[in-house]
Amino acid sequence: MEINLNGKKIQSRSKTIMELVLERDLNPGSLIAELNYKIIKQENWEKTAIKHGDNIELLSFVQGG
């Protein structure tokens, strides 16, 4: 299916946000996920379905000083 991830159209086989995070080889501990402009709590990623055309933002924390 085609989704919009961080502003770019990509193809994905993932069915949930957690599957997408793992498919992209990202560290779930340092991410915030937004699905169609709504922040999704990490505890809900495994049960939050994604579908064709969804807009998803995966934002990572960075430390600075």
PEMOUR-V780295 format. One record per residue. N is the residue number from 0. SS is DSSP state (2 for helix, 1 for strand, 0 for the rest). PHI is phi in whole degrees, 0 to 359 (999 if undefined). Layout:
# PEMOUR-V780295
n = [N;N]
ss = [SS;SS]
phi = [PHI;PHI]
This chain:
# PEMOUR-V780295
n = [0;1;2;3;4;5;6;7;8;9;10;11;12;13;14;15;16;17;18;19;20;21;22;23;24;25;26;27;28;29;30;31;32;33;34;35;36;37;38;39;40;41;42;43;44;45;46;47;48;49;50;51;52;53;54;55;56;57;58;59;60;61;62;63;64]
ss = [0;1;1;1;1;0;0;1;1;1;1;0;0;0;0;1;2;2;2;2;2;2;2;0;0;0;0;2;2;2;1;1;1;1;1;0;0;1;1;1;0;2;2;2;2;2;2;0;1;0;0;0;0;0;1;1;1;1;1;1;0;0;0;0;0]
phi = [999;257;231;258;246;50;85;238;283;225;261;214;258;295;253;226;299;299;300;295;302;291;300;275;60;256;274;300;294;243;239;242;245;234;241;49;72;236;288;251;297;302;296;257;301;291;249;266;285;244;222;310;88;297;258;235;241;245;249;253;280;231;260;214;206]
